[in-house]
Amino acid sequence: MLFGVKDIALLEHGCQALEVDSYKSLMILGIPEDCNHEEFEETIRAPLKPLGKFEVAGKAFLEEDRSKAAIIRLAEDLNYAVVPREIKGKGGMWRVVYMPRKQDIEFLTKLNLFLQSEGRTVEDVARVLRQELCPTVTGPRELPAETGCHPLPGENPETAATAREEDIEDSKAGDSKKGKKKHKKNRRRHHASDKKL
């Protein structure tokens, strides 16, 4: 998950104030003011269990969000594969923020600066990537897009592309016997011309 520079800075500042390692800590944001400590600990127990032993290092009230934030200190190194992105708690979803891997920080800083200059957010990037990586499924009557022609052993790549285009045209025109015979003759002609080269 990508976090804004502000989220990471808030986590770092909180960890420095509490004298805990920011790479072995999490910050939970969005905790309602009226959520008491016992209720909070009960809510985070199950979602954070895969991370091993942990303790609440401290909490703070965030004036601009009118909510609380909590720093969680982990006993072991952060296992990025099992960190929850959000925790369902009182008042809605609580966001979980953690330090990215050290090698990603410079990249994230540059990315956030670029996005700010373009008037975009990390959420915009995530939305666009979801649209690009998960396109809508093609209908049952549509042919899938040709991703490239791979010639058969000994086949000329240009001839292979032409033959495959003819296959598609033939399938669109219908499968009459005459069309199939003509197609086979063309293929033989293409193979014969390849051998002469």
N, C-alpha and C positions, 0 to 999 in steps of 0.2 A: 504494500500500500504506500502511496506517495503522500507525504505530509507537506504542509506549507512551512516556509521558513519560520513563521510565527510559532507554530506548534512545536517545532524542534527547539527553538530558542526558549520557549516556556518550559519545556522539559529540562533542558540544560540548566536554566536558571534555578528551577526548583530543586534539582539534584545537587547543585553547588551549595544552595542554602542549607540543605539537609545533610550535606557531606556524604552523599552516596554516589556510587558509580553509575553514570547515565547509561552505560552499555549493559548494565545488569538491572535496569529499572524500566518501569512502564508508567505512563501517566494516563489516568482515566478522567475524561472531561464530560461535562453535561450532567453531573450529579445534582439533583434538586436540593435546594437549601433545607427543606424539611426532611431529608433522608438522614436518619440517625446512624451512628457508627455500627450498631449491631445489624441493622437492616442492610447497610452497605456491605459489610463483610459477608453476610449470608448470600447476597446477590453475586459477589465476585468469586466465591469459593469454587463452584463447579466450573465456570468458564476458564479460570486460571489454573485449575488443578494439573493439566498436562505440562505446565511450566515448572513443576516441582514446588519446593517450599518457598513461601513468600511472606512478607509482612507489610503492613501499611506504614510507610516511613513518615508520612505527613499529609495534611490536607490544607487547602487554601481556598478562600472565597474569591472568585473572579468577578469583579464589579461589573465589567462590561457585558458579561454573559448572564449575570445574576444567577450563577450556579457555582458549585464547588468542583475543585479538581483534586485528585489524590495521586500521590507518588507511591508506587508499589516497588519495594526492593525485593529482588529475586536472590535466592541462595546460590543458584547456578547460572552459567552463561545463558543468555537469551537464545531460545530455540525458535528461530524465525518461522519455521514451518508450522508451529502450533499456536502462535500468538493470535488470539481472536481480534478481529478488526473492530467489532462492536460488542457490547454486552447489553442484553435487554434488562433494564432496571426500572426503578420507580420513575415515572414521568416520561418514559420513552427509551430510546437507544443511547447508551453512553459510549462515546468514542474512546478507543484505546490508541495511544500514541507511544511509539518507541523509537529509539535511535536507529537510523538505518545503518547498514554495515559501513564501516569506516571508509571504504573505497567509493561508496555511493554518495557521500556527503557533498563533495565538490561538484559532482554532476547535478545533484538535486538543487544546490545553490544556484548554479548557472541556469538550470531549467526554470526555476522560479523567477529569477531576474528576467529571463527572456520572456516568460509568460506575462509578467507584470508590464513589460515594455509593449507587448502586443495587446494588452487589455484582456487577457485570457486567464483562466484558472486551471489548476490541476484537474478539477472536475470536468472541464471542457475537453481536456486531452483524454481522460478516461472514457467519456461519452463517445468521442470520435473513434477511439481505438475499439470500443465495443462494436460500433457500427461496421468498422472495417474488418475486424476479426470474426464477427458472427453475422455475416450477411443473411438476409432472408432466404429461406429455402426456395429453390425453383419449383415451379408447378409441375405436375406429372406429364404434361404434354410438351414442355420445353426441353430442348437438348442442352446438356451441360456445355459450358464454354470450353473451347479447345485450349488446353494449357500448353500445348506444344506437340510437335510430331517427333516421334522417336523411330528412326528407320530400322528396318529389320536387318540382320547381318547380311552384308553384301548388297544392300539396297542404297541407291543414291538418295540423299536427304531431300532434294528438290522433287524427285519423282515420288517419294513417299508422301510428301505434302500434297501433291497433285492428286495422287490416288486416294488419299483420305478425304480430300474435298469432294472428289467424285462419289465416294461412298456416301457422304452426307447428302449430296444432291440426289443420288439414286434413292436413298431412303425417304427423302421428302417427296420425290415424284411418284413413289409407289414401287412395289416389287414385282413388276411384270417380267416374264421370262425373257423377253426381247432385251430389256434393259440390263439384265444380269449377264446375258451372252455378250453384249456389246462391252460391258465393263470388264469381263474376263479377257476379251481380245485386247483391250487397251492396256491392261495390266501386263499381258504377255509381251506386247510391243515395248512397254517401258522396260521390262526386265531384259529383253533382247538388246535394246539400245544401251543399257548399262553394261552388259557384257562386252560390247564392242569397244567401250571406252577404255 
